Every structure is written in structure tokens, then in C-alpha cells.
């Protein structure tokens, strides 16, 4: 079994859970305090970028370790 494919699958699962949780919390916070929408959106964007970045690092490592 290729461990790179397994790592990629686990990373994809983690990214899906992480982004889903973050967006859910963003909508909850924006509904409670609409005046904070811009600041929350910026934080959401940076957080999603870091989560997606970790996925792409895993993708690159899967190809390197292949």
C-alpha cells in the first residue's frame, strides 16, 4: 500500500473538517455580531489559507515520498 496516497486521503479529510468547522463558526459569529463581519471575514480568509496550505504541503510530500 502506498503511504503517500493514505497521507493524502487523511489530509483531505482534515482539510474538509477544518474548513467546514471554520466557516460554520464564522457564520455563527457574524450572525451574533454583524458589525464585526469585515474583521471576521479577514480572519476566516487567513485561516482557510493556512489550512489549504497544509494540504498542499502534504500533496507535495506525497509526490516526493513516492
TORPA-4810 file (N, C-alpha, C, O; in nm, 3 decimals):
<nodes>
NODE_1_0.085_-0.119_0.000_0.000_0.000_0.000_0.089_0.124_0.000_0.185_0.133_0.076_X
NODE_2_0.055_0.219_-0.084_0.132_0.341_-0.094_0.092_0.436_0.019_-0.023_0.479_0.027_X
NODE_3_0.188_0.469_0.104_0.158_0.555_0.219_0.132_0.700_0.179_0.066_0.773_0.252_X
NODE_4_0.183_0.741_0.063_0.156_0.876_0.015_0.009_0.897_-0.014_-0.046_1.003_0.017_X
NODE_5_-0.053_0.797_-0.072_-0.197_0.807_-0.102_-0.278_0.809_0.027_-0.377_0.881_0.038_X
NODE_6_-0.237_0.730_0.124_-0.306_0.730_0.253_-0.291_0.865_0.322_-0.388_0.917_0.377_X
NODE_7_-0.171_0.923_0.319_-0.148_1.054_0.380_-0.231_1.161_0.311_-0.285_1.251_0.375_X
NODE_8_-0.241_1.151_0.179_-0.320_1.248_0.103_-0.469_1.237_0.137_-0.537_1.339_0.148_X
NODE_9_-0.517_1.117_0.154_-0.657_1.097_0.192_-0.687_1.152_0.331_-0.790_1.215_0.352_X
NODE_10_-0.597_1.128_0.424_-0.615_1.179_0.560_-0.607_1.331_0.561_-0.682_1.398_0.632_X
NODE_11_-0.515_1.387_0.481_-0.504_1.533_0.474_-0.629_1.594_0.415_-0.675_1.699_0.461_X
NODE_12_-0.685_1.531_0.313_-0.808_1.581_0.252_-0.923_1.579_0.352_-1.003_1.673_0.359_X
NODE_13_-0.931_1.473_0.428_-1.034_1.463_0.532_-1.016_1.574_0.636_-1.113_1.637_0.677_X
NODE_14_-0.892_1.597_0.678_-0.865_1.701_0.776_-0.898_1.840_0.725_-0.952_1.923_0.797_X
NODE_15_-0.865_1.864_0.599_-0.896_1.995_0.539_-1.046_2.016_0.532_-1.095_2.125_0.562_X
NODE_16_-1.119_1.914_0.492_-1.265_1.926_0.484_-1.327_1.956_0.618_-1.416_2.041_0.629_X
NODE_17_-1.282_1.886_0.719_-1.335_1.909_0.854_-1.295_2.047_0.906_-1.376_2.118_0.965_X
NODE_18_-1.169_2.084_0.884_-1.120_2.213_0.933_-1.189_2.331_0.870_-1.232_2.423_0.939_X
NODE_19_-1.200_2.329_0.738_-1.265_2.441_0.668_-1.414_2.445_0.700_-1.470_2.553_0.719_X
NODE_20_-1.478_2.331_0.707_-1.620_2.327_0.740_-1.648_2.382_0.878_-1.743_2.458_0.897_X
NODE_21_-1.566_2.345_0.975_-1.582_2.396_1.110_-1.557_2.546_1.116_-1.631_2.620_1.181_X
NODE_22_-1.453_2.590_1.046_-1.420_2.733_1.049_-1.530_2.818_0.985_-1.565_2.923_1.039_X
NODE_23_-1.583_2.775_0.873_-1.689_2.851_0.806_-1.817_2.850_0.891_-1.887_2.950_0.898_X
NODE_24_-1.845_2.738_0.953_-1.963_2.730_1.041_-1.951_2.829_1.157_-2.047_2.899_1.190_X
NODE_25_-1.833_2.833_1.218_-1.813_2.927_1.329_-1.816_3.072_1.281_-1.861_3.161_1.354_X
NODE_26_-1.769_3.095_1.159_-1.773_3.231_1.103_-1.918_3.278_1.089_-1.950_3.390_1.129_X
NODE_27_-2.004_3.193_1.033_-2.144_3.233_1.016_-2.213_3.253_1.150_-2.297_3.342_1.164_X
NODE_28_-2.179_3.171_1.248_-2.238_3.188_1.380_-2.194_3.322_1.442_-2.276_3.396_1.496_X
NODE_29_-2.066_3.351_1.432_-2.015_3.476_1.489_-2.069_3.598_1.414_-2.101_3.699_1.475_X
NODE_30_-2.079_3.588_1.281_-2.130_3.700_1.202_-2.278_3.724_1.231_-2.324_3.838_1.226_X
NODE_31_-2.352_3.619_1.260_-2.494_3.635_1.293_-2.511_3.701_1.430_-2.606_3.776_1.453_X
NODE_32_-2.418_3.672_1.521_-2.428_3.732_1.655_-2.382_3.877_1.658_-2.441_3.959_1.728_X
NODE_33_-2.277_3.908_1.581_-2.225_4.044_1.579_-2.200_4.087_1.434_-2.087_4.077_1.386_X
NODE_34_-2.302_4.134_1.366_-2.286_4.171_1.225_-2.187_4.285_1.202_-2.130_4.295_1.094_X
NODE_35_-2.164_4.369_1.301_-2.070_4.479_1.283_-1.925_4.432_1.276_-1.838_4.507_1.232_X
NODE_36_-1.898_4.309_1.317_-1.763_4.253_1.313_-1.738_4.170_1.186_-1.637_4.100_1.177_X
NODE_37_-1.829_4.179_1.090_-1.821_4.093_0.971_-1.689_4.108_0.896_-1.628_4.007_0.859_X
NODE_38_-1.643_4.231_0.874_-1.521_4.253_0.797_-1.399_4.193_0.866_-1.316_4.128_0.802_X
NODE_39_-1.387_4.215_0.995_-1.273_4.160_1.069_-1.280_4.007_1.073_-1.178_3.939_1.059_X
NODE_40_-1.400_3.954_1.093_-1.415_3.809_1.095_-1.385_3.747_0.959_-1.326_3.639_0.951_X
NODE_41_-1.425_3.814_0.852_-1.400_3.762_0.718_-1.251_3.757_0.687_-1.203_3.661_0.626_X
NODE_42_-1.178_3.860_0.731_-1.033_3.860_0.711_-0.969_3.744_0.786_-0.882_3.676_0.732_X
NODE_43_-1.011_3.722_0.909_-0.958_3.612_0.987_-0.994_3.478_0.924_-0.912_3.386_0.921_X
NODE_44_-1.115_3.466_0.873_-1.158_3.344_0.805_-1.071_3.318_0.683_-1.027_3.205_0.660_X
NODE_45_-1.046_3.421_0.604_-0.967_3.406_0.482_-0.826_3.360_0.513_-0.773_3.272_0.446_X
NODE_46_-0.763_3.419_0.616_-0.627_3.380_0.655_-0.626_3.237_0.709_-0.536_3.159_0.678_X
NODE_47_-0.725_3.202_0.788_-0.733_3.066_0.843_-0.751_2.961_0.736_-0.685_2.856_0.740_X
NODE_48_-0.838_2.987_0.641_-0.859_2.891_0.531_-0.732_2.880_0.448_-0.699_2.771_0.401_X
NODE_49_-0.661_2.990_0.429_-0.536_2.985_0.352_-0.434_2.896_0.422_-0.364_2.819_0.355_X
NODE_50_-0.423_2.905_0.553_-0.329_2.819_0.626_-0.370_2.672_0.620_-0.285_2.584_0.606_X
NODE_51_-0.498_2.646_0.631_-0.546_2.507_0.624_-0.520_2.450_0.486_-0.471_2.337_0.474_X
NODE_52_-0.552_2.525_0.381_-0.527_2.478_0.245_-0.378_2.465_0.218_-0.335_2.376_0.145_X
NODE_53_-0.298_2.553_0.275_-0.153_2.544_0.259_-0.096_2.416_0.317_-0.007_2.355_0.258_X
NODE_54_-0.149_2.375_0.432_-0.103_2.248_0.490_-0.141_2.130_0.401_-0.069_2.031_0.395_X
NODE_55_-0.255_2.141_0.334_-0.294_2.035_0.241_-0.198_2.028_0.123_-0.156_1.919_0.083_X
NODE_56_-0.162_2.142_0.068_-0.071_2.142_-0.047_0.069_2.095_-0.010_0.138_2.036_-0.092_X
NODE_57_0.111_2.122_0.113_0.239_2.068_0.160_0.231_1.916_0.166_0.326_1.847_0.127_X
NODE_58_0.120_1.863_0.215_0.102_1.718_0.218_0.099_1.660_0.078_0.156_1.554_0.053_X
NODE_59_0.033_1.729_-0.014_0.030_1.684_-0.153_0.170_1.678_-0.211_0.205_1.581_-0.278_X
NODE_60_0.251_1.780_-0.186_0.387_1.782_-0.238_0.471_1.670_-0.175_0.549_1.604_-0.243_X
NODE_61_0.453_1.649_-0.046_0.529_1.542_0.021_0.487_1.405_-0.027_0.569_1.313_-0.031_X
NODE_62_0.362_1.389_-0.063_0.315_1.260_-0.116_0.386_1.228_-0.247_0.420_1.113_-0.273_X
NODE_63_0.408_1.330_-0.329_0.480_1.308_-0.455_0.630_1.288_-0.432_0.694_1.210_-0.503_X
NODE_64_0.686_1.358_-0.333_0.828_1.344_-0.304_0.859_1.205_-0.248_0.959_1.143_-0.284_X
NODE_65_0.773_1.157_-0.161_0.796_1.029_-0.095_0.754_0.909_-0.181_0.775_0.794_-0.141_X
NODE_66_0.697_0.936_-0.296_0.650_0.829_-0.384_0.763_0.752_-0.440_0.741_0.658_-0.516_X
</nodes>
